[in-house]
Amino acid sequence: GRPDEGLVWAAYAEAVIDRLGRPDRMLAELACTQGNLRWAKGDREAALAPLTTCLEIRERTMPGDPLVANALS
């Protein structure tokens, strides 16, 4: 219910993920979260890039995983 605040926390999460070596699974989760937060704000255009990144990472690293279907939805 507070997407602007969520985006601030997502920036902190991105810094932590960077320090951990940018693992694909975490990058996908972050991208999905950022996209969903932007979507919740009504900024559909800004949501598209992170949601596409999420889907690409999941398709590449987690074929057959239900999270791929989640990213498609």
mmCIF file of the N, C-alpha and C atoms, coordinates in Angstrom:
data_MODEL
# 
_entry.id   MODEL 
# 
loop_
_atom_site.group_PDB 
_atom_site.id 
_atom_site.type_symbol 
_atom_site.label_atom_id 
_atom_site.label_alt_id 
_atom_site.label_comp_id 
_atom_site.label_asym_id 
_atom_site.label_entity_id 
_atom_site.label_seq_id 
_atom_site.pdbx_PDB_ins_code 
_atom_site.Cartn_x 
_atom_site.Cartn_y 
_atom_site.Cartn_z 
_atom_site.occupancy 
_atom_site.B_iso_or_equiv 
_atom_site.pdbx_formal_charge 
_atom_site.auth_seq_id 
_atom_site.auth_comp_id 
_atom_site.auth_asym_id 
_atom_site.auth_atom_id 
_atom_site.pdbx_PDB_model_num 
ATOM 1   N N  . GLY A 1 1  ? 0.793  -1.188  0.000   1.00 0.00 ? 1  GLY A N  1 
ATOM 2   C CA . GLY A 1 1  ? 0.000  0.000   0.000   1.00 0.00 ? 1  GLY A CA 1 
ATOM 3   C C  . GLY A 1 1  ? 0.848  1.271   0.000   1.00 0.00 ? 1  GLY A C  1 
ATOM 4   N N  . ARG A 1 2  ? 2.181  1.127   0.109   1.00 0.00 ? 2  ARG A N  1 
ATOM 5   C CA . ARG A 1 2  ? 3.070  2.304   0.125   1.00 0.00 ? 2  ARG A CA 1 
ATOM 6   C C  . ARG A 1 2  ? 4.221  2.073   -0.861  1.00 0.00 ? 2  ARG A C  1 
ATOM 7   N N  . PRO A 1 3  ? 3.904  2.122   -2.163  1.00 0.00 ? 3  PRO A N  1 
ATOM 8   C CA . PRO A 1 3  ? 4.936  1.781   -3.156  1.00 0.00 ? 3  PRO A CA 1 
ATOM 9   C C  . PRO A 1 3  ? 6.143  2.702   -3.149  1.00 0.00 ? 3  PRO A C  1 
ATOM 10  N N  . ASP A 1 4  ? 5.962  3.983   -2.846  1.00 0.00 ? 4  ASP A N  1 
ATOM 11  C CA . ASP A 1 4  ? 7.132  4.873   -2.808  1.00 0.00 ? 4  ASP A CA 1 
ATOM 12  C C  . ASP A 1 4  ? 8.109  4.446   -1.718  1.00 0.00 ? 4  ASP A C  1 
ATOM 13  N N  . GLU A 1 5  ? 7.578  4.100   -0.568  1.00 0.00 ? 5  GLU A N  1 
ATOM 14  C CA . GLU A 1 5  ? 8.430  3.618   0.523   1.00 0.00 ? 5  GLU A CA 1 
ATOM 15  C C  . GLU A 1 5  ? 9.084  2.289   0.139   1.00 0.00 ? 5  GLU A C  1 
ATOM 16  N N  . GLY A 1 6  ? 8.339  1.438   -0.533  1.00 0.00 ? 6  GLY A N  1 
ATOM 17  C CA . GLY A 1 6  ? 8.885  0.166   -0.985  1.00 0.00 ? 6  GLY A CA 1 
ATOM 18  C C  . GLY A 1 6  ? 10.051 0.348   -1.943  1.00 0.00 ? 6  GLY A C  1 
ATOM 19  N N  . LEU A 1 7  ? 9.957  1.345   -2.816  1.00 0.00 ? 7  LEU A N  1 
ATOM 20  C CA . LEU A 1 7  ? 11.053 1.602   -3.752  1.00 0.00 ? 7  LEU A CA 1 
ATOM 21  C C  . LEU A 1 7  ? 12.304 2.092   -3.038  1.00 0.00 ? 7  LEU A C  1 
ATOM 22  N N  . VAL A 1 8  ? 12.127 2.828   -1.959  1.00 0.00 ? 8  VAL A N  1 
ATOM 23  C CA . VAL A 1 8  ? 13.288 3.245   -1.163  1.00 0.00 ? 8  VAL A CA 1 
ATOM 24  C C  . VAL A 1 8  ? 13.965 2.015   -0.575  1.00 0.00 ? 8  VAL A C  1 
ATOM 25  N N  . TRP A 1 9  ? 13.182 1.112   0.000   1.00 0.00 ? 9  TRP A N  1 
ATOM 26  C CA . TRP A 1 9  ? 13.749 -0.103  0.583   1.00 0.00 ? 9  TRP A CA 1 
ATOM 27  C C  . TRP A 1 9  ? 14.363 -0.992  -0.497  1.00 0.00 ? 9  TRP A C  1 
ATOM 28  N N  . ALA A 1 10 ? 13.778 -0.988  -1.689  1.00 0.00 ? 10 ALA A N  1 
ATOM 29  C CA . ALA A 1 10 ? 14.338 -1.779  -2.789  1.00 0.00 ? 10 ALA A CA 1 
ATOM 30  C C  . ALA A 1 10 ? 15.733 -1.286  -3.154  1.00 0.00 ? 10 ALA A C  1 
ATOM 31  N N  . ALA A 1 11 ? 15.964 0.009   -3.042  1.00 0.00 ? 11 ALA A N  1 
ATOM 32  C CA . ALA A 1 11 ? 17.306 0.552   -3.315  1.00 0.00 ? 11 ALA A CA 1 
ATOM 33  C C  . ALA A 1 11 ? 18.314 0.020   -2.297  1.00 0.00 ? 11 ALA A C  1 
ATOM 34  N N  . TYR A 1 12 ? 17.901 -0.079  -1.043  1.00 0.00 ? 12 TYR A N  1 
ATOM 35  C CA . TYR A 1 12 ? 18.786 -0.667  -0.028  1.00 0.00 ? 12 TYR A CA 1 
ATOM 36  C C  . TYR A 1 12 ? 19.041 -2.137  -0.345  1.00 0.00 ? 12 TYR A C  1 
ATOM 37  N N  . ALA A 1 13 ? 17.995 -2.834  -0.742  1.00 0.00 ? 13 ALA A N  1 
ATOM 38  C CA . ALA A 1 13 ? 18.138 -4.249  -1.083  1.00 0.00 ? 13 ALA A CA 1 
ATOM 39  C C  . ALA A 1 13 ? 19.104 -4.430  -2.251  1.00 0.00 ? 13 ALA A C  1 
ATOM 40  N N  . GLU A 1 14 ? 19.029 -3.530  -3.214  1.00 0.00 ? 14 GLU A N  1 
ATOM 41  C CA . GLU A 1 14 ? 19.933 -3.623  -4.361  1.00 0.00 ? 14 GLU A CA 1 
ATOM 42  C C  . GLU A 1 14 ? 21.392 -3.476  -3.922  1.00 0.00 ? 14 GLU A C  1 
ATOM 43  N N  . ALA A 1 15 ? 21.649 -2.601  -2.984  1.00 0.00 ? 15 ALA A N  1 
ATOM 44  C CA . ALA A 1 15 ? 23.010 -2.436  -2.468  1.00 0.00 ? 15 ALA A CA 1 
ATOM 45  C C  . ALA A 1 15 ? 23.494 -3.712  -1.783  1.00 0.00 ? 15 ALA A C  1 
ATOM 46  N N  . VAL A 1 16 ? 22.625 -4.348  -1.035  1.00 0.00 ? 16 VAL A N  1 
ATOM 47  C CA . VAL A 1 16 ? 22.990 -5.605  -0.366  1.00 0.00 ? 16 VAL A CA 1 
ATOM 48  C C  . VAL A 1 16 ? 23.253 -6.692  -1.399  1.00 0.00 ? 16 VAL A C  1 
ATOM 49  N N  . ILE A 1 17 ? 22.397 -6.771  -2.404  1.00 0.00 ? 17 ILE A N  1 
ATOM 50  C CA . ILE A 1 17 ? 22.564 -7.776  -3.458  1.00 0.00 ? 17 ILE A CA 1 
ATOM 51  C C  . ILE A 1 17 ? 23.888 -7.558  -4.191  1.00 0.00 ? 17 ILE A C  1 
ATOM 52  N N  . ASP A 1 18 ? 24.237 -6.314  -4.431  1.00 0.00 ? 18 ASP A N  1 
ATOM 53  C CA . ASP A 1 18 ? 25.531 -6.015  -5.062  1.00 0.00 ? 18 ASP A CA 1 
ATOM 54  C C  . ASP A 1 18 ? 26.680 -6.555  -4.219  1.00 0.00 ? 18 ASP A C  1 
ATOM 55  N N  . ARG A 1 19 ? 26.606 -6.336  -2.915  1.00 0.00 ? 19 ARG A N  1 
ATOM 56  C CA . ARG A 1 19 ? 27.683 -6.806  -2.026  1.00 0.00 ? 19 ARG A CA 1 
ATOM 57  C C  . ARG A 1 19 ? 27.760 -8.322  -1.964  1.00 0.00 ? 19 ARG A C  1 
ATOM 58  N N  . LEU A 1 20 ? 26.647 -8.996  -2.258  1.00 0.00 ? 20 LEU A N  1 
ATOM 59  C CA . LEU A 1 20 ? 26.613 -10.459 -2.242  1.00 0.00 ? 20 LEU A CA 1 
ATOM 60  C C  . LEU A 1 20 ? 27.014 -11.062 -3.583  1.00 0.00 ? 20 LEU A C  1 
ATOM 61  N N  . GLY A 1 21 ? 27.401 -10.225 -4.523  1.00 0.00 ? 21 GLY A N  1 
ATOM 62  C CA . GLY A 1 21 ? 27.849 -10.734 -5.817  1.00 0.00 ? 21 GLY A CA 1 
ATOM 63  C C  . GLY A 1 21 ? 26.768 -10.844 -6.863  1.00 0.00 ? 21 GLY A C  1 
ATOM 64  N N  . ARG A 1 22 ? 25.625 -10.225 -6.627  1.00 0.00 ? 22 ARG A N  1 
ATOM 65  C CA . ARG A 1 22 ? 24.503 -10.164 -7.573  1.00 0.00 ? 22 ARG A CA 1 
ATOM 66  C C  . ARG A 1 22 ? 23.989 -11.544 -7.995  1.00 0.00 ? 22 ARG A C  1 
ATOM 67  N N  . PRO A 1 23 ? 23.637 -12.400 -7.032  1.00 0.00 ? 23 PRO A N  1 
ATOM 68  C CA . PRO A 1 23 ? 23.094 -13.710 -7.402  1.00 0.00 ? 23 PRO A CA 1 
ATOM 69  C C  . PRO A 1 23 ? 21.799 -13.561 -8.210  1.00 0.00 ? 23 PRO A C  1 
ATOM 70  N N  . ASP A 1 24 ? 21.687 -14.382 -9.248  1.00 0.00 ? 24 ASP A N  1 
ATOM 71  C CA . ASP A 1 24 ? 20.552 -14.292 -10.164 1.00 0.00 ? 24 ASP A CA 1 
ATOM 72  C C  . ASP A 1 24 ? 19.198 -14.365 -9.459  1.00 0.00 ? 24 ASP A C  1 
ATOM 73  N N  . ARG A 1 25 ? 19.059 -15.291 -8.543  1.00 0.00 ? 25 ARG A N  1 
ATOM 74  C CA . ARG A 1 25 ? 17.758 -15.460 -7.884  1.00 0.00 ? 25 ARG A CA 1 
ATOM 75  C C  . ARG A 1 25 ? 17.341 -14.188 -7.134  1.00 0.00 ? 25 ARG A C  1 
ATOM 76  N N  . MET A 1 26 ? 18.305 -13.557 -6.473  1.00 0.00 ? 26 MET A N  1 
ATOM 77  C CA . MET A 1 26 ? 18.011 -12.319 -5.751  1.00 0.00 ? 26 MET A CA 1 
ATOM 78  C C  . MET A 1 26 ? 17.741 -11.167 -6.716  1.00 0.00 ? 26 MET A C  1 
ATOM 79  N N  . LEU A 1 27 ? 18.487 -11.119 -7.808  1.00 0.00 ? 27 LEU A N  1 
ATOM 80  C CA . LEU A 1 27 ? 18.251 -10.076 -8.804  1.00 0.00 ? 27 LEU A CA 1 
ATOM 81  C C  . LEU A 1 27 ? 16.852 -10.197 -9.402  1.00 0.00 ? 27 LEU A C  1 
ATOM 82  N N  . ALA A 1 28 ? 16.421 -11.433 -9.646  1.00 0.00 ? 28 ALA A N  1 
ATOM 83  C CA . ALA A 1 28 ? 15.075 -11.641 -10.185 1.00 0.00 ? 28 ALA A CA 1 
ATOM 84  C C  . ALA A 1 28 ? 14.019 -11.176 -9.193  1.00 0.00 ? 28 ALA A C  1 
ATOM 85  N N  . GLU A 1 29 ? 14.184 -11.522 -7.937  1.00 0.00 ? 29 GLU A N  1 
ATOM 86  C CA . GLU A 1 29 ? 13.215 -11.099 -6.914  1.00 0.00 ? 29 GLU A CA 1 
ATOM 87  C C  . GLU A 1 29 ? 13.157 -9.586  -6.805  1.00 0.00 ? 29 GLU A C  1 
ATOM 88  N N  . LEU A 1 30 ? 14.322 -8.956  -6.813  1.00 0.00 ? 30 LEU A N  1 
ATOM 89  C CA . LEU A 1 30 ? 14.373 -7.510  -6.722  1.00 0.00 ? 30 LEU A CA 1 
ATOM 90  C C  . LEU A 1 30 ? 13.693 -6.870  -7.926  1.00 0.00 ? 30 LEU A C  1 
ATOM 91  N N  . ALA A 1 31 ? 13.992 -7.363  -9.114  1.00 0.00 ? 31 ALA A N  1 
ATOM 92  C CA . ALA A 1 31 ? 13.388 -6.805  -10.325 1.00 0.00 ? 31 ALA A CA 1 
ATOM 93  C C  . ALA A 1 31 ? 11.870 -6.956  -10.296 1.00 0.00 ? 31 ALA A C  1 
ATOM 94  N N  . CYS A 1 32 ? 11.381 -8.120  -9.885  1.00 0.00 ? 32 CYS A N  1 
ATOM 95  C CA . CYS A 1 32 ? 9.929  -8.318  -9.784  1.00 0.00 ? 32 CYS A CA 1 
ATOM 96  C C  . CYS A 1 32 ? 9.318  -7.345  -8.787  1.00 0.00 ? 32 CYS A C  1 
ATOM 97  N N  . THR A 1 33 ? 9.974  -7.189  -7.667  1.00 0.00 ? 33 THR A N  1 
ATOM 98  C CA . THR A 1 33 ? 9.466  -6.280  -6.641  1.00 0.00 ? 33 THR A CA 1 
ATOM 99  C C  . THR A 1 33 ? 9.443  -4.840  -7.151  1.00 0.00 ? 33 THR A C  1 
ATOM 100 N N  . GLN A 1 34 ? 10.535 -4.413  -7.777  1.00 0.00 ? 34 GLN A N  1 
ATOM 101 C CA . GLN A 1 34 ? 10.581 -3.048  -8.307  1.00 0.00 ? 34 GLN A CA 1 
ATOM 102 C C  . GLN A 1 34 ? 9.495  -2.838  -9.364  1.00 0.00 ? 34 GLN A C  1 
ATOM 103 N N  . GLY A 1 35 ? 9.323  -3.801  -10.235 1.00 0.00 ? 35 GLY A N  1 
ATOM 104 C CA . GLY A 1 35 ? 8.283  -3.693  -11.258 1.00 0.00 ? 35 GLY A CA 1 
ATOM 105 C C  . GLY A 1 35 ? 6.889  -3.648  -10.659 1.00 0.00 ? 35 GLY A C  1 
ATOM 106 N N  . ASN A 1 36 ? 6.638  -4.508  -9.699  1.00 0.00 ? 36 ASN A N  1 
ATOM 107 C CA . ASN A 1 36 ? 5.320  -4.526  -9.066  1.00 0.00 ? 36 ASN A CA 1 
ATOM 108 C C  . ASN A 1 36 ? 5.036  -3.243  -8.299  1.00 0.00 ? 36 ASN A C  1 
ATOM 109 N N  . LEU A 1 37 ? 6.060  -2.679  -7.672  1.00 0.00 ? 37 LEU A N  1 
ATOM 110 C CA . LEU A 1 37 ? 5.876  -1.414  -6.960  1.00 0.00 ? 37 LEU A CA 1 
ATOM 111 C C  . LEU A 1 37 ? 5.558  -0.280  -7.936  1.00 0.00 ? 37 LEU A C  1 
ATOM 112 N N  . ARG A 1 38 ? 6.254  -0.253  -9.048  1.00 0.00 ? 38 ARG A N  1 
ATOM 113 C CA . ARG A 1 38 ? 5.971  0.783   -10.050 1.00 0.00 ? 38 ARG A CA 1 
ATOM 114 C C  . ARG A 1 38 ? 4.583  0.595   -10.664 1.00 0.00 ? 38 ARG A C  1 
ATOM 115 N N  . TRP A 1 39 ? 4.199  -0.648  -10.860 1.00 0.00 ? 39 TRP A N  1 
ATOM 116 C CA . TRP A 1 39 ? 2.861  -0.951  -11.370 1.00 0.00 ? 39 TRP A CA 1 
ATOM 117 C C  . TRP A 1 39 ? 1.803  -0.456  -10.382 1.00 0.00 ? 39 TRP A C  1 
ATOM 118 N N  . ALA A 1 40 ? 2.037  -0.696  -9.101  1.00 0.00 ? 40 ALA A N  1 
ATOM 119 C CA . ALA A 1 40 ? 1.097  -0.264  -8.060  1.00 0.00 ? 40 ALA A CA 1 
ATOM 120 C C  . ALA A 1 40 ? 0.969  1.260   -8.021  1.00 0.00 ? 40 ALA A C  1 
ATOM 121 N N  . LYS A 1 41 ? 2.045  1.955   -8.399  1.00 0.00 ? 41 LYS A N  1 
ATOM 122 C CA . LYS A 1 41 ? 1.992  3.413   -8.456  1.00 0.00 ? 41 LYS A CA 1 
ATOM 123 C C  . LYS A 1 41 ? 1.248  3.913   -9.691  1.00 0.00 ? 41 LYS A C  1 
ATOM 124 N N  . GLY A 1 42 ? 0.960  3.002   -10.610 1.00 0.00 ? 42 GLY A N  1 
ATOM 125 C CA . GLY A 1 42 ? 0.292  3.382   -11.848 1.00 0.00 ? 42 GLY A CA 1 
ATOM 126 C C  . GLY A 1 42 ? 1.246  3.732   -12.968 1.00 0.00 ? 42 GLY A C  1 
ATOM 127 N N  . ASP A 1 43 ? 2.528  3.520   -12.765 1.00 0.00 ? 43 ASP A N  1 
ATOM 128 C CA . ASP A 1 43 ? 3.532  3.828   -13.782 1.00 0.00 ? 43 ASP A CA 1 
ATOM 129 C C  . ASP A 1 43 ? 3.855  2.561   -14.564 1.00 0.00 ? 43 ASP A C  1 
ATOM 130 N N  . ARG A 1 44 ? 2.952  2.208   -15.450 1.00 0.00 ? 44 ARG A N  1 
ATOM 131 C CA . ARG A 1 44 ? 3.066  0.956   -16.208 1.00 0.00 ? 44 ARG A CA 1 
ATOM 132 C C  . ARG A 1 44 ? 4.316  0.920   -17.075 1.00 0.00 ? 44 ARG A C  1 
ATOM 133 N N  . GLU A 1 45 ? 4.656  2.061   -17.675 1.00 0.00 ? 45 GLU A N  1 
ATOM 134 C CA . GLU A 1 45 ? 5.826  2.101   -18.556 1.00 0.00 ? 45 GLU A CA 1 
ATOM 135 C C  . GLU A 1 45 ? 7.112  1.820   -17.775 1.00 0.00 ? 45 GLU A C  1 
ATOM 136 N N  . ALA A 1 46 ? 7.252  2.405   -16.590 1.00 0.00 ? 46 ALA A N  1 
ATOM 137 C CA . ALA A 1 46 ? 8.447  2.184   -15.768 1.00 0.00 ? 46 ALA A CA 1 
ATOM 138 C C  . ALA A 1 46 ? 8.477  0.769   -15.198 1.00 0.00 ? 46 ALA A C  1 
ATOM 139 N N  . ALA A 1 47 ? 7.326  0.140   -15.069 1.00 0.00 ? 47 ALA A N  1 
ATOM 140 C CA . ALA A 1 47 ? 7.255  -1.217  -14.526 1.00 0.00 ? 47 ALA A CA 1 
ATOM 141 C C  . ALA A 1 47 ? 7.745  -2.262  -15.530 1.00 0.00 ? 47 ALA A C  1 
ATOM 142 N N  . LEU A 1 48 ? 7.629  -1.956  -16.803 1.00 0.00 ? 48 LEU A N  1 
ATOM 143 C CA . LEU A 1 48 ? 7.918  -2.953  -17.838 1.00 0.00 ? 48 LEU A CA 1 
ATOM 144 C C  . LEU A 1 48 ? 9.360  -3.448  -17.817 1.00 0.00 ? 48 LEU A C  1 
ATOM 145 N N  . ALA A 1 49 ? 10.338 -2.565  -17.703 1.00 0.00 ? 49 ALA A N  1 
ATOM 146 C CA . ALA A 1 49 ? 11.749 -2.987  -17.753 1.00 0.00 ? 49 ALA A CA 1 
ATOM 147 C C  . ALA A 1 49 ? 12.107 -3.940  -16.617 1.00 0.00 ? 49 ALA A C  1 
ATOM 148 N N  . PRO A 1 50 ? 11.821 -3.599  -15.345 1.00 0.00 ? 50 PRO A N  1 
ATOM 149 C CA . PRO A 1 50 ? 12.190 -4.551  -14.292 1.00 0.00 ? 50 PRO A CA 1 
ATOM 150 C C  . PRO A 1 50 ? 11.399 -5.863  -14.367 1.00 0.00 ? 50 PRO A C  1 
ATOM 151 N N  . LEU A 1 51 ? 10.137 -5.801  -14.785 1.00 0.00 ? 51 LEU A N  1 
ATOM 152 C CA . LEU A 1 51 ? 9.367  -7.044  -14.900 1.00 0.00 ? 51 LEU A CA 1 
ATOM 153 C C  . LEU A 1 51 ? 9.917  -7.927  -16.013 1.00 0.00 ? 51 LEU A C  1 
ATOM 154 N N  . THR A 1 52 ? 10.362 -7.313  -17.095 1.00 0.00 ? 52 THR A N  1 
ATOM 155 C CA . THR A 1 52 ? 10.975 -8.069  -18.193 1.00 0.00 ? 52 THR A CA 1 
ATOM 156 C C  . THR A 1 52 ? 12.297 -8.685  -17.730 1.00 0.00 ? 52 THR A C  1 
ATOM 157 N N  . THR A 1 53 ? 13.080 -7.930  -16.975 1.00 0.00 ? 53 THR A N  1 
ATOM 158 C CA . THR A 1 53 ? 14.336 -8.450  -16.426 1.00 0.00 ? 53 THR A CA 1 
ATOM 159 C C  . THR A 1 53 ? 14.072 -9.649  -15.534 1.00 0.00 ? 53 THR A C  1 
ATOM 160 N N  . CYS A 1 54 ? 13.078 -9.533  -14.677 1.00 0.00 ? 54 CYS A N  1 
ATOM 161 C CA . CYS A 1 54 ? 12.713 -10.635 -13.787 1.00 0.00 ? 54 CYS A CA 1 
ATOM 162 C C  . CYS A 1 54 ? 12.398 -11.895 -14.593 1.00 0.00 ? 54 CYS A C  1 
ATOM 163 N N  . LEU A 1 55 ? 11.551 -11.751 -15.598 1.00 0.00 ? 55 LEU A N  1 
ATOM 164 C CA . LEU A 1 55 ? 11.165 -12.894 -16.419 1.00 0.00 ? 55 LEU A CA 1 
ATOM 165 C C  . LEU A 1 55 ? 12.375 -13.493 -17.133 1.00 0.00 ? 55 LEU A C  1 
ATOM 166 N N  . GLU A 1 56 ? 13.229 -12.655 -17.708 1.00 0.00 ? 56 GLU A N  1 
ATOM 167 C CA . GLU A 1 56 ? 14.403 -13.157 -18.428 1.00 0.00 ? 56 GLU A CA 1 
ATOM 168 C C  . GLU A 1 56 ? 15.331 -13.940 -17.515 1.00 0.00 ? 56 GLU A C  1 
ATOM 169 N N  . ILE A 1 57 ? 15.578 -13.417 -16.321 1.00 0.00 ? 57 ILE A N  1 
ATOM 170 C CA . ILE A 1 57 ? 16.465 -14.120 -15.384 1.00 0.00 ? 57 ILE A CA 1 
ATOM 171 C C  . ILE A 1 57 ? 15.849 -15.447 -14.978 1.00 0.00 ? 57 ILE A C  1 
ATOM 172 N N  . ARG A 1 58 ? 14.569 -15.436 -14.641 1.00 0.00 ? 58 ARG A N  1 
ATOM 173 C CA . ARG A 1 58 ? 13.914 -16.676 -14.214 1.00 0.00 ? 58 ARG A CA 1 
ATOM 174 C C  . ARG A 1 58 ? 13.868 -17.704 -15.327 1.00 0.00 ? 58 ARG A C  1 
ATOM 175 N N  . GLU A 1 59 ? 13.575 -17.302 -16.552 1.00 0.00 ? 59 GLU A N  1 
ATOM 176 C CA . GLU A 1 59 ? 13.545 -18.261 -17.665 1.00 0.00 ? 59 GLU A CA 1 
ATOM 177 C C  . GLU A 1 59 ? 14.920 -18.867 -17.903 1.00 0.00 ? 59 GLU A C  1 
ATOM 178 N N  . ARG A 1 60 ? 15.952 -18.068 -17.747 1.00 0.00 ? 60 ARG A N  1 
ATOM 179 C CA . ARG A 1 60 ? 17.321 -18.534 -17.993 1.00 0.00 ? 60 ARG A CA 1 
ATOM 180 C C  . ARG A 1 60 ? 17.830 -19.437 -16.877 1.00 0.00 ? 60 ARG A C  1 
ATOM 181 N N  . THR A 1 61 ? 17.513 -19.106 -15.633 1.00 0.00 ? 61 THR A N  1 
ATOM 182 C CA . THR A 1 61 ? 18.125 -19.805 -14.504 1.00 0.00 ? 61 THR A CA 1 
ATOM 183 C C  . THR A 1 61 ? 17.213 -20.797 -13.802 1.00 0.00 ? 61 THR A C  1 
ATOM 184 N N  . MET A 1 62 ? 15.916 -20.723 -14.065 1.00 0.00 ? 62 MET A N  1 
ATOM 185 C CA . MET A 1 62 ? 14.968 -21.566 -13.324 1.00 0.00 ? 62 MET A CA 1 
ATOM 186 C C  . MET A 1 62 ? 13.925 -22.197 -14.259 1.00 0.00 ? 62 MET A C  1 
ATOM 187 N N  . PRO A 1 63 ? 14.338 -22.783 -15.380 1.00 0.00 ? 63 PRO A N  1 
ATOM 188 C CA . PRO A 1 63 ? 13.343 -23.324 -16.311 1.00 0.00 ? 63 PRO A CA 1 
ATOM 189 C C  . PRO A 1 63 ? 12.451 -24.353 -15.627 1.00 0.00 ? 63 PRO A C  1 
ATOM 190 N N  . GLY A 1 64 ? 11.173 -24.254 -15.865 1.00 0.00 ? 64 GLY A N  1 
ATOM 191 C CA . GLY A 1 64 ? 10.222 -25.201 -15.291 1.00 0.00 ? 64 GLY A CA 1 
ATOM 192 C C  . GLY A 1 64 ? 9.766  -24.851 -13.890 1.00 0.00 ? 64 GLY A C  1 
ATOM 193 N N  . ASP A 1 65 ? 10.370 -23.838 -13.277 1.00 0.00 ? 65 ASP A N  1 
ATOM 194 C CA . ASP A 1 65 ? 9.986  -23.444 -11.921 1.00 0.00 ? 65 ASP A CA 1 
ATOM 195 C C  . ASP A 1 65 ? 8.686  -22.653 -11.972 1.00 0.00 ? 65 ASP A C  1 
ATOM 196 N N  . PRO A 1 66 ? 7.783  -22.867 -11.027 1.00 0.00 ? 66 PRO A N  1 
ATOM 197 C CA . PRO A 1 66 ? 6.536  -22.106 -10.997 1.00 0.00 ? 66 PRO A CA 1 
ATOM 198 C C  . PRO A 1 66 ? 6.734  -20.587 -10.934 1.00 0.00 ? 66 PRO A C  1 
ATOM 199 N N  . LEU A 1 67 ? 7.882  -20.132 -10.465 1.00 0.00 ? 67 LEU A N  1 
ATOM 200 C CA . LEU A 1 67 ? 8.146  -18.693 -10.409 1.00 0.00 ? 67 LEU A CA 1 
ATOM 201 C C  . LEU A 1 67 ? 8.238  -18.077 -11.805 1.00 0.00 ? 67 LEU A C  1 
ATOM 202 N N  . VAL A 1 68 ? 8.556  -18.897 -12.820 1.00 0.00 ? 68 VAL A N  1 
ATOM 203 C CA . VAL A 1 68 ? 8.553  -18.399 -14.192 1.00 0.00 ? 68 VAL A CA 1 
ATOM 204 C C  . VAL A 1 68 ? 7.127  -18.039 -14.581 1.00 0.00 ? 68 VAL A C  1 
ATOM 205 N N  . ALA A 1 69 ? 6.182  -18.910 -14.262 1.00 0.00 ? 69 ALA A N  1 
ATOM 206 C CA . ALA A 1 69 ? 4.771  -18.626 -14.551 1.00 0.00 ? 69 ALA A CA 1 
ATOM 207 C C  . ALA A 1 69 ? 4.299  -17.411 -13.772 1.00 0.00 ? 69 ALA A C  1 
ATOM 208 N N  . ASN A 1 70 ? 4.775  -17.272 -12.556 1.00 0.00 ? 70 ASN A N  1 
ATOM 209 C CA . ASN A 1 70 ? 4.423  -16.102 -11.760 1.00 0.00 ? 70 ASN A CA 1 
ATOM 210 C C  . ASN A 1 70 ? 4.909  -14.819 -12.438 1.00 0.00 ? 70 ASN A C  1 
ATOM 211 N N  . ALA A 1 71 ? 6.102  -14.841 -12.971 1.00 0.00 ? 71 ALA A N  1 
ATOM 212 C CA . ALA A 1 71 ? 6.641  -13.664 -13.657 1.00 0.00 ? 71 ALA A CA 1 
ATOM 213 C C  . ALA A 1 71 ? 5.859  -13.370 -14.923 1.00 0.00 ? 71 ALA A C  1 
ATOM 214 N N  . LEU A 1 72 ? 5.370  -14.398 -15.579 1.00 0.00 ? 72 LEU A N  1 
ATOM 215 C CA . LEU A 1 72 ? 4.575  -14.190 -16.801 1.00 0.00 ? 72 LEU A CA 1 
ATOM 216 C C  . LEU A 1 72 ? 3.231  -13.527 -16.494 1.00 0.00 ? 72 LEU A C  1 
ATOM 217 N N  . SER A 1 73 ? 2.730  -13.775 -15.314 1.00 0.00 ? 73 SER A N  1 
ATOM 218 C CA . SER A 1 73 ? 1.411  -13.202 -14.990 1.00 0.00 ? 73 SER A CA 1 
ATOM 219 C C  . SER A 1 73 ? 1.539  -11.757 -14.594 1.00 0.00 ? 73 SER A C  1 
# 
